[in-house]
Amino acid sequence: MNVKNEEAIGMIEVSSIAVGYACQDMMLKAADVQLMVARSICSGKYMVVVGGAVSAVEAAVAAGVERARGVLIEELIIPNLHPDVFRAIAGSITLDPSQVGALGILETFSVSSIVEAADAAAKTSDGQVFRVHLAMAVGGKGFLLITGDLSSVRASVEVALEAASARGMVVSHVVIPAPRKELFQEYI
């Protein structure tokens, strides 16, 4: 996904798969946004994530929220999302062996809280957010992976933890100082 710093991410999560499809359609018709992720997620919910210019994302999310009346679980808009977060969601960050260091993991109960946490970490610390996993095959939860030198990873995880804690959505977090290389080979 080609993104610029002024671009935003927006998402909705609904409790109905059928309405989720209708929301996705409304969001894509409402504004010129790029569909990043749209799918059913665990426990019978549906998630739609779009990216694009701030005003377009705001319009798309507003249309989705309007259509989701009665089944809306969460909505989120983050203007000026850090570009690494877009790439980490898309799974398009490839780590060079020289970039691999300590490994930080944060797991949250919701998709929106993990996106907020990843954005906060990417914007305020030196750890490399390289994976943001949204809901699929993890019970509707989210998790992020960060690497770098140990102090940077610890600082990044703390920033991410603080952001996710604001919503009360933290499941767990760890920092592994010297992980085996196999931990970087597959992220689910």
Secondary structure, 3 states (H helix, E strand, C coil): CCCCCCEEEEEEEECCHHHHHHHHHHHHHHCCCEEEEEEEEHHHEEEEEEEEEHHHHHHHHHHHHHHCCCCEEEEEEECCCCHHHHHHHHCCCCCCHHHCCEEEEEEECCHHHHHHHHHHHHHHCCCEEEEEEECCCCCCCEEEEEEECHHHHHHHHHHHHHHHHCCCCEEEEEEECCCCHHHHCCCC
